[in-house]
Amino acid sequence: MSKKTPRIAERIERFRAHPSGYDPHYLGYFDCFNAGLYYEAHDVLEELWLPCRGQADDFFYKGLIQLAGAFVHFQKGRLGPGVALLKLAVGNFVRYPSPHHGFDHHSIERQIQAWILQASAGASASNPLATGPAPRLSLALWK
């Protein structure tokens, strides 16, 4: 058992019997992300993603993990790594129809492009977390 497992279990407990039918880790990811807990969002979804690598949702979950990871970097003021992860996330999302598992990644891809431009604008680059509202992801809760 991972050292992270008890913390992750605590984060997802309230989603275990959620009527949407989504995996509690998936719902926990969105909950953590929207609370600005990007590191925790990464960890929660990673526990779902690792066993399904090489399967149909591999790159979708990887894209969500990369999206959260980008904002971990932005929280630490590291624009370059944040931008790199945003680009990787988009590359993974485009493999899937939108919405996928209730997540309209097309709408967030437009926002990601704006964050990439903002954070990589040379001398005038700025941290998306420092200049605007924190990102929020929406999920259609019914399969």
N, C-alpha and C positions, 0 to 999 in steps of 0.2 A: 504494500500500500504506500502510495506517495505521501510525503509530508504535507502536500497541498490538499490531499483528499478531505480531511476534516473541515478545512475552511471552505472548500468547494461545496461539500454536503450542506454546510450551514447556509450558504448562499442560495442553494436551489431547493431547499426543503419545502418551502411554501408552494413550489410549482409541481410537486410530485403528483398530485391528483388534479391538475389543471384540466378543465373540460375541453380545452383546445386540442388535446391529443399530442401536442408537441413534446419532445423530450425536455425534461426539466433543465438540462444544461443549456439548451437552445434558448429557452425563455429566460433563464438566469443571465445569459450573455446580454440580452437586450436590456434587462433590468439594471445590470451593472454598468453597461455602456451609457445608458441614459442618466445614470446617477454620477457620471464622470469618473467612475471606477474602472478605468481602461485596463489596468494591469489585471484586476480581478476578472474583468470580462474575458480577457485573453485566456486566463487560467481555467475559467469555468468551461469555455467552449473547447479548449484544447483537450480536456478530458473526454469529450464526446468525439472529437476529430481523430485522435490518435488511433483508436481501434478501427476506424473506418477508412484509413488511408488506402488508396488504391480502389476504392469503391465509388459509386456514383456521385456522392456529395463531397468527396475529398476536397476538390478545389473550391467549392462553395464555402465550406467551413474554413478552409485555409484563408480565403479572402476576408472573411469576417474577422478572423484572428489577426490578420495583417492590418486591417482597419483599426482595430483596437490598439495594436502595437504602434501604429503611426502616432496615435494620440498619447501614448506613453512617452514617446520621444518628444512630442511637442510640449508636454508637461515639463520636461527636463530641458527645454530650450534647444533641442537638437533638431534643427529644421531639415538638414540633408537626409538623415536616416528616416525621418518622418515622411518626407516626400517620396523616398524610394519605396517605402512600404505602401503608401497610397497607390503608387503606380502598379505595384505587384497585385494589390487587392483588386483593382479594376481589371487587370489581366485575367484574374481568376473568375471574377463575376461574369464577364462577357461569355463565358462558356455555357451559361445557363439562361433559360428563359426568365423573363421578369414579369410578374413576381415568381419567386421560387421559394417554396416553404413559407409563403405569406409575406416575404420580404421583397419589396419593389426596389431592386438594386439600381434600376435605371434612374430613379429620382436621386438617389444618393451619389451616383456616378457624376451627375452634373455638379453637385456640390463638391465632390472630390476634386474635379478639374479646377474649380475655383480655389480650393485650398492649395492645390499644387502650384497654381500661378502665384498666389499670394506668398507662399513660403519659398518660392524659388525665383523671385523677381530681382535677383542680383543685389545691388546696394540698397534697394528699397524693399527687400524681402521682410515680411513680418510673420509672426507666429499667429496662426489662425485662432488659437485659444486666447491670445492676448488682445485681439482686436474685435472679436465678435462673440456671439453667443456660443456656448458649448454645443457641439453637435448632438442631435437626437435622432434616433432611428425608430421607424414605425414598423409594426408587424401586424398583418391581418391575423387575428387570433383564431380564426376558424379554418380548418383544413377543408 
